[in-house]
Amino acid sequence: MKYFSTRGEGKEVSASAAILSGLADDGGLYVPAFIPKPDKTLEQMSAMGYQDLAYEILKLYLTDFSEEELRSCIISAYDEKFDTPVMTPVVQKGGCYFLELFHGKTLAFKDMALSILPYFLTTAARKNGQKNKIVILTATSGDTGKAALEGFKDVEGTEIIVFFPENGVSPVQKQQMVTSQGKNVHVVGVTGNFDDTQTAVKDIFTDAQMAMQMSEMGFVFSSANSINIGRLVPQIVYYFYAYFQMVNSGSITLGDEVSFTVPTGNFGNILAGYYAKHMGLPISKLICASNENKVIYDFFTTGVYDKNRDFVLTASPSMDILISSNLERLLYHTTESSEQTSALMAELQKTGSYRLKLDDSLFAPSFATEDETFQGIKEMYENGYIIDTHTSVAYMAFKKYASKTGDRTKNIIVSTASPFKFTESVCTSIDKKYDGVSPFELLDVVAELGGVKIPEPIKGLRNKEILHKTVCDKEQMKDIVLDILK
Ligand SMILES: *Cc1c(COP(=O)(O)O)cnc(C)c1O
């Protein structure tokens, strides 16, 4: 399997080379030359455990990894770090199915990909004779940062630098990051929003002079953001695994179609669903759920992508994104043209908008307002289940979609974060009396209201020592990177 840049100029590369570089030289994203078909039937795959299923899917994309290498990555990543017997359980609550992707170390779905990416990267470095130390440079809207910090902590041959919007993440998310341990770990707050942070990181990546300087110092950049194809591919696995859980529990019959509703920001998670569909998984619709930053909703409904609008800080910060990176991959796949993709991206950079009537009926756009998000949490609480804000955006977006269309296809809501990460919004949605209570005290309240235990990884969080205090503005990020590495 070869990988190409969405913008067409970079040369074709192997999977390991694409993973190592993160972003293509021309600023585009790597995409597989085609979407492969599994060589096992759905029925055969439905009997597999997560690790074996992961192998069946990953081997189709990472063709230059040996079976031994790939299995070793999988076994190291997907082990008892996940705190449930089934790593990604589908649960049925209040008449809906929820795919819980938050049972990893940092309580967000990012763990699914970022548990395995460090193993991919170090294997890829070895295969490509990369002697320089890999510097993982990451912009985060909250969850990627901590998941990457956990994944790369003390991994030989790597340094990790995470930039997060100082005022754009939840208190629990921030505390998780600034207390991160590990001798190769660096965390920096940025005074802008997530888009500013992500754009500045992308600029550092594509800065040729910076790359030269790095190389002289014995470093090379890579990315843990979802622009890295090594993040995207592992996410395909849980779509299959969720489907097979539905089959094995008797909720559907093998071959029946299901829909997924995905709370969307950078379009990485839902794009993995698109790949799953084209690999042959019976998916009827991918309902793309946005919060009030509904740039993607507007794009799908009007044909105009327009980031020239107010950036709203919502209670679902990991979806507060106006420049949705992975949409570029969908543009490439649907237009089948790197010239067109490249022109659209140039237009976006120049004017902040572009026009394209996307011809793909697989995606159904929907969104939820802040009030609806809070109402969704309360509603599900009354059904005996506590969901986080991002999951609630998806839940409400799905309900709006279903009532508008009358579509009765079985639907799985992709639950991307634990409610323990967003305690203030979750608790005040359920009862206003929690307004003003410290977010860390509210950990106990969420546990009590939900009848569940506080997850192990954040138990002692409130008393942990703050190890990372640097804050900068976006213009200083490059110098900070140099300072850290010197
Ligand atoms: C990252 C994230 C999202 C958005 O996922 P994308 O792949 O960026 O679309 C949604 N919910 C949570 C909790 C996240 O951490």
The ligand as an SDF file (V2000), in Angstrom:
LIG
                    3D

 15 15  0  0  0  0  0  0  0  0999 V2000
  -11.1520   14.8290   19.5650 C   0  0  0  0  0  0  0  0  0  0  0  0
  -12.5220   14.6700   20.1190 C   0  0  0  0  0  0  0  0  0  0  0  0
  -13.6510   14.7780   19.3090 C   0  0  0  0  0  0  0  0  0  0  0  0
  -13.5750   15.1320   17.8500 C   0  0  0  0  0  0  0  0  0  0  0  0
  -12.9730   14.1220   17.1030 O   0  0  0  0  0  0  0  0  0  0  0  0
  -12.3920   14.4310   15.6430 P   0  0  0  0  0  0  0  0  0  0  0  0
  -11.7160   13.1990   15.2340 O   0  0  0  0  0  0  0  0  0  0  0  0
  -11.4500   15.5830   15.8270 O   0  0  0  0  0  0  0  0  0  0  0  0
  -13.5380   14.8040   14.7920 O   0  0  0  0  0  0  0  0  0  0  0  0
  -14.8990   14.5530   19.8680 C   0  0  0  0  0  0  0  0  0  0  0  0
  -15.0200   14.2740   21.1780 N   0  0  0  0  0  0  0  0  0  0  0  0
  -13.9650   14.1750   21.9840 C   0  0  0  0  0  0  0  0  0  0  0  0
  -14.1740   13.8980   23.4200 C   0  0  0  0  0  0  0  0  0  0  0  0
  -12.6720   14.3570   21.4910 C   0  0  0  0  0  0  0  0  0  0  0  0
  -11.6150   14.2480   22.3160 O   0  0  0  0  0  0  0  0  0  0  0  0
  1  2  1  0
  2  3  1  0
  2 14  2  0
  3  4  1  0
  3 10  2  0
  4  5  1  0
  5  6  1  0
  6  7  2  0
  6  8  1  0
  6  9  1  0
 10 11  1  0
 11 12  2  0
 12 13  1  0
 12 14  1  0
 14 15  1  0
M  END
$$$$
